[in-house]
Amino acid sequence: MKQAAAALMVSLSFALPAGCGGSSDSGTEGPTLTGYGATRDDFAAGKRPDPARPDGCCFLPKQDDGTDRYNSVRYDEDDRVVSYNMAFGPTIRIGDAENVIARELPRDATRVWTIPKRDCKLVQYRSALIRETLSDGPWDILVTLSTADGAEPYDDLSISDIDFVNNEPRNRAVDC
């Protein structure tokens, strides 16, 4: 059983599964992004805005610590999502986090590198769809997985936050 789990983890470390991702096919216009890179309206579709935060930054449900599931959502000048945080309380495990990441990123996103650090795990993804969609770079997507309350060391079995933000392709000098 442990060997099967290890094999699954290794396969997940190379690429997202085909057909997964934060996009849906909308016919001749191409896929509609619903996570990272989505328009403000497409990102909000199917999510419940926090009525206490009407600026489009935060979406429910509330987590155990009172934060919104989606928070700190930022948009570029074309009103596309270029960074946000997802909070989880109770915490989730790495397999669930990988599924969340696959839903939030475009389906063509592939893992470029992973850097485990003492207080987080950094994972960089690349997507041709993001490069075509966003007017300004950088176009790579840095995903940071964190443990509850910034506890050290980082633990794949207790992930409380997943951050999505753009990053330069060769920039690995990123703090958690």
C-alpha positions as CSV (number, residue, x, y, z in Angstrom):
1,M,0.0,0.0,0.0
2,K,2.8,2.4,0.9
3,Q,4.5,1.7,-2.4
4,A,1.3,2.5,-4.3
5,A,1.0,5.7,-2.4
6,A,4.6,6.6,-3.1
7,A,4.1,5.8,-6.8
8,L,1.1,8.1,-6.9
9,M,3.0,10.9,-5.3
10,V,5.8,10.6,-7.8
11,S,3.4,10.7,-10.7
12,L,1.7,13.7,-9.3
13,S,5.0,15.5,-9.0
14,F,5.5,15.7,-12.7
15,A,2.3,16.9,-14.3
16,L,-1.4,17.5,-13.6
17,P,-3.7,14.9,-15.0
18,A,-4.9,15.5,-18.5
19,G,-8.4,17.0,-18.7
20,C,-8.3,18.6,-15.2
21,G,-8.0,22.2,-14.4
22,G,-9.7,25.4,-13.8
23,S,-11.2,25.7,-17.3
24,S,-14.1,24.5,-19.2
25,D,-14.6,24.2,-22.9
26,S,-16.9,26.9,-24.2
27,G,-17.0,25.8,-27.8
28,T,-15.3,27.8,-30.6
29,E,-14.1,30.5,-28.3
30,G,-11.8,28.1,-26.4
31,P,-11.8,27.2,-22.8
32,T,-13.1,29.6,-20.1
33,L,-10.8,29.9,-17.1
34,T,-12.6,29.6,-13.7
35,G,-9.6,29.8,-11.4
36,Y,-6.2,31.5,-11.9
37,G,-6.3,33.8,-15.0
38,A,-10.1,33.9,-15.1
39,T,-12.1,37.1,-15.6
40,R,-13.6,38.6,-12.5
41,D,-17.0,37.3,-13.6
42,D,-15.9,33.8,-14.5
43,F,-13.9,33.5,-11.2
44,A,-17.0,34.6,-9.2
45,A,-19.4,32.3,-11.0
46,G,-20.3,29.5,-8.7
47,K,-18.7,31.1,-5.7
48,R,-20.4,33.0,-2.8
49,P,-19.0,36.5,-2.3
50,D,-18.5,37.5,1.3
51,P,-21.1,40.2,1.9
52,A,-18.9,41.8,4.4
53,R,-16.2,42.3,1.7
54,P,-17.9,43.7,-1.4
55,D,-14.7,44.5,-3.2
56,G,-14.5,41.1,-4.9
57,C,-11.5,40.0,-2.8
58,C,-13.2,37.2,-0.8
59,F,-15.5,34.3,-1.2
60,L,-17.2,32.0,1.3
61,P,-17.4,29.5,3.0
62,K,-15.8,30.7,6.2
63,Q,-13.1,28.4,7.5
64,D,-12.5,27.2,11.1
65,D,-10.4,30.3,11.8
66,G,-12.9,32.7,10.4
67,T,-11.1,33.5,7.1
68,D,-12.9,33.1,3.8
69,R,-12.0,30.1,1.6
70,Y,-10.9,32.4,-1.2
71,N,-9.2,35.6,0.0
72,S,-6.8,38.3,-1.1
73,V,-8.0,37.9,-4.7
74,R,-6.2,40.4,-7.0
75,Y,-7.0,41.3,-10.6
76,D,-4.9,42.8,-13.3
77,E,-5.8,45.8,-15.5
78,D,-7.8,43.5,-17.7
79,D,-9.8,42.4,-14.7
80,R,-8.3,38.9,-14.7
81,V,-7.3,37.0,-11.6
82,V,-3.5,37.1,-11.0
83,S,-3.2,36.1,-7.4
84,Y,-5.2,34.7,-4.5
85,N,-5.1,32.6,-1.4
86,M,-7.3,29.6,-0.5
87,A,-7.7,28.8,3.2
88,F,-8.6,25.3,4.5
89,G,-9.9,24.8,8.0
90,P,-9.9,22.0,8.8
91,T,-6.6,21.3,7.1
92,I,-6.2,19.1,4.1
93,R,-3.6,16.5,3.0
94,I,-1.3,16.8,0.0
95,G,-3.5,14.5,-2.2
96,D,-6.5,16.8,-1.6
97,A,-4.3,19.9,-2.2
98,E,-3.1,18.5,-5.6
99,N,-6.8,18.0,-6.6
100,V,-7.6,21.6,-5.5
101,I,-4.6,22.9,-7.5
102,A,-5.7,20.9,-10.6
103,R,-9.2,22.5,-10.4
104,E,-7.8,26.0,-10.0
105,L,-5.2,26.0,-12.8
106,P,-5.9,25.7,-16.6
107,R,-6.0,22.1,-17.7
108,D,-2.8,22.5,-19.8
109,A,-0.8,23.5,-16.7
110,T,2.3,21.4,-16.1
111,R,4.6,21.3,-13.1
112,V,8.0,22.9,-13.8
113,W,9.7,22.5,-10.5
114,T,9.1,21.8,-6.8
115,I,11.1,23.2,-3.9
116,P,10.3,21.9,-0.4
117,K,11.3,24.4,2.2
118,R,11.2,24.2,6.0
119,D,8.0,26.2,6.3
120,C,6.3,25.6,3.0
121,K,6.4,23.8,-0.4
122,L,6.8,25.9,-3.6
123,V,5.6,24.5,-6.9
124,Q,5.8,26.3,-10.2
125,Y,3.5,25.6,-13.1
126,R,3.5,26.7,-16.7
127,S,0.4,27.1,-19.0
128,A,0.3,28.1,-22.6
129,L,-3.3,29.2,-22.0
130,I,-2.2,31.6,-19.3
131,R,0.5,33.0,-21.6
132,E,-2.2,33.6,-24.3
133,T,-4.7,35.0,-21.9
134,L,-2.8,37.4,-19.6
135,S,-1.5,40.5,-21.4
136,D,1.5,41.0,-19.1
137,G,3.9,38.5,-17.7
138,P,5.3,36.8,-15.9
139,W,3.1,34.0,-16.9
140,D,4.3,31.1,-14.7
141,I,2.2,30.3,-11.7
142,L,3.8,29.8,-8.3
143,V,1.8,27.8,-5.9
144,T,2.8,27.9,-2.3
145,L,1.5,25.2,0.1
146,S,1.6,26.2,3.8
147,T,1.0,24.5,7.1
148,A,-1.5,25.9,9.7
149,D,-0.5,29.2,11.2
150,G,2.9,29.1,9.5
151,A,4.0,26.2,11.8
152,E,7.4,24.7,11.1
153,P,8.2,22.3,9.7
154,Y,5.9,22.3,6.7
155,D,3.7,19.1,6.8
156,D,2.1,17.5,3.7
157,L,-0.5,16.1,6.0
158,S,-1.7,19.5,7.4
159,I,-2.1,22.1,4.6
160,S,-4.0,25.1,5.7
161,D,-3.3,27.5,2.8
162,I,-2.6,27.4,-0.9
163,D,-1.4,30.6,-2.6
164,F,-1.5,31.3,-6.4
165,V,0.6,34.1,-7.8
166,N,2.5,34.8,-11.0
167,N,6.3,34.3,-11.0
168,E,9.3,34.6,-13.4
169,P,10.2,31.3,-15.0
170,R,13.6,31.0,-13.4
171,N,12.9,32.7,-10.1
172,R,13.4,30.1,-7.4
173,A,14.6,32.6,-4.8
174,V,11.1,32.9,-3.3
175,D,10.3,33.1,0.4
176,C,7.4,31.3,1.9
